[in-house]
């Protein structure tokens, strides 16, 4: 594995939103009585997802080497596709996308993300 892009093993994440038309996927860790912030991770130009709906802890790295995931996508993996490996405890999944960004703020549970404004494909 390469260097971690996201290393948040103590935060619980969920699949929060997905838009087919824009190929966007939003993962969110909400704030609670112990954590005063929420964290959103947005993936752009998503081409493949193999992910549990809830992720207790999230560690993400860019998968390296010759991956069966990218081979199985064929022409869908052309261009700027990156395979992000997601680890949550002993679970491993992946997201193939062009890029990701993240944001941490003090927003409430259902407040829109600055990365995914209200009314934008949700």
C-alpha positions in Angstrom: 0.0 0.0 0.0 1.1 3.5 -0.6 0.9 6.6 1.7 -2.6 7.3 3.1 -4.6 10.0 1.4 -7.2 9.9 4.2 -6.4 8.4 7.7 -9.5 8.6 9.9 -9.9 5.2 11.6 -11.8 6.7 14.5 -14.6 8.3 12.4 -17.7 6.5 11.1 -18.6 7.3 7.5 -21.7 6.5 5.4 -22.5 6.8 1.7 -24.4 10.1 1.8 -25.3 10.9 -1.8 -24.6 9.6 -5.3 -25.5 11.3 -8.6 -25.4 9.2 -11.8 -25.5 12.2 -14.1 -22.4 13.9 -12.6 -20.7 10.7 -11.4 -20.4 12.1 -7.9 -20.2 10.2 -4.7 -20.3 11.8 -1.2 -19.2 10.0 1.9 -20.0 11.7 5.2 -19.0 11.4 8.9 -21.4 13.3 11.0 -20.7 15.1 14.2 -22.0 13.7 17.5 -21.8 14.2 21.2 -18.0 13.5 21.1 -17.0 14.9 17.7 -17.7 18.6 17.1 -17.2 18.4 13.3 -18.5 16.5 10.3 -16.3 15.4 7.4 -17.4 15.1 3.8 -15.4 13.3 1.1 -16.5 13.9 -2.5 -15.4 11.7 -5.4 -15.8 13.1 -9.0 -16.2 11.2 -12.2 -16.9 7.9 -10.4 -16.6 4.9 -12.7 -16.9 2.0 -10.2 -17.8 1.5 -6.5 -17.3 -1.6 -4.3 -18.2 -0.2 -0.9 -20.2 -1.0 2.2 -22.9 1.5 3.0 -21.5 2.2 6.5 -17.8 2.4 7.2 -16.7 2.3 10.8 -13.3 4.0 10.3 -11.9 5.0 7.0 -8.4 4.8 5.7 -7.9 5.5 2.0 -4.9 5.1 -0.2 -4.3 5.1 -4.0 -4.1 1.5 -5.1 -0.8 0.7 -6.9 0.3 -2.0 -9.3 -1.6 -4.0 -11.8 -5.1 -4.2 -10.4 -7.8 -6.6 -11.5 -10.3 -3.8 -10.7 -8.9 -1.5 -13.4 -8.6 -4.4 -15.9 -12.2 -5.4 -15.3 -13.4 -1.9 -16.2 -11.8 -2.0 -19.6 -12.5 1.3 -21.5 -14.2 2.8 -18.4 -10.8 3.0 -16.7 -9.3 5.1 -19.6 -8.4 8.7 -19.0 -7.6 9.9 -15.5 -9.1 7.0 -13.5 -7.6 6.4 -10.1 -8.4 3.3 -8.0 -8.8 4.5 -4.4 -8.6 1.6 -1.9 -10.8 2.0 1.1 -10.2 0.2 4.4 -12.7 0.1 7.2 -11.4 -2.3 10.0 -10.9 -5.6 8.2 -13.1 -4.6 5.2 -11.5 -3.5 2.0 -13.4 -1.8 -0.9 -12.6 0.6 -3.7 -13.8 3.6 -5.6 -12.6 4.3 -9.1 -12.8 8.0 -9.9 -10.9 10.9 -11.4 -10.4 12.8 -8.2 -11.5 13.4 -4.6 -11.7 16.4 -2.3 -12.7 16.6 1.4 -14.0 19.2 3.8 -14.3 19.4 7.6 -16.8 21.8 9.1 -19.3 22.2 11.9 -22.4 21.7 9.8 -25.4 19.9 11.1 -26.6 16.4 10.1 -28.6 17.4 7.1 -27.0 20.7 6.2 -25.8 20.8 2.6 -22.1 20.1 2.0 -20.0 22.9 0.7 -18.8 20.2 -1.8 -22.4 19.3 -2.8 -24.7 22.3 -2.6 -28.4 21.8 -1.7 -30.5 20.8 -4.7 -27.6 19.6 -6.7 -28.6 16.1 -7.8 -29.7 14.9 -4.3 
